[in-house]
Amino acid sequence: MANPIAFQPKAANAKINLQRRLEAAPAEHAEALLVAWDILQAAYDQGLLDTAHGLVTAKNTILGKLAEAAKGPEGVAAIRNGIALVEVLMAVDPEILDGLVKAITAAGKEHEREVKPPGIWGIVKRAMSEDSRRGLSFMTLMLESVGKSLKR
């Protein structure tokens, strides 16, 4: 009968493996490292690193003040309102919100171009357009929903 061969695998030295990977990293990840250095420089130029440093060193003070503010009834209400606002924003279709932002921006630019405010007849004509009626319909639906939610 054959005798088993005694085999002892060499223990892997994690330090040597890490050193080998570290030496190969600049060649393997050169472009990514350059981008990371650019981001780091931009953050330094804008003062973001100083801000981050201040936040990290003052974390106990900041967290203490946040906890102090949150433990009162106003803090609880603010947190609940924030959660409700996030739920509302999650329910809105991003394309609709994007269209709304563009429409408000366009209306603001058009308003800036107006030399003097339109007369009553001009406002009535504007309100009678199909797009204005669509917007008024949406606003009245929202107003109705707000009214329903205010019932007690």
Stockholm file with secondary structure:
# STOCKHOLM 1.0

chainA/1-152         MANPIAFQPKAANAKINLQRRLEAAPAEHAEALLVAWDILQAAYDQGLLDTAHGLVTAKNTILGKLAEAAKGPEGVAAIRNGIALVEVLMAVDPEILDGLVKAITAAGKEHEREVKPPGIWGIVKRAMSEDSRRGLSFMTLMLESVGKSLKR
#=GR chainA/1-152 SS CCCCCCCCCCCCCHHHHHHHHHHHHHHHTHHHHHHHHHHHHHHHHTTHHHHHHHHHHTHHHHHHHHHHHHTSHHHHHHHHHHHHHHHHHHHSCHHHHHHHHHHHHHHHHHHHHCSSCCCHHHHHHHHTSHHHHHHHHHHHHHHHHHHHHTCC
#=GC SS_cons         CCCCCCCCCCCCCHHHHHHHHHHHHHHHTHHHHHHHHHHHHHHHHTTHHHHHHHHHHTHHHHHHHHHHHHTSHHHHHHHHHHHHHHHHHHHSCHHHHHHHHHHHHHHHHHHHHCSSCCCHHHHHHHHTSHHHHHHHHHHHHHHHHHHHHTCC
//
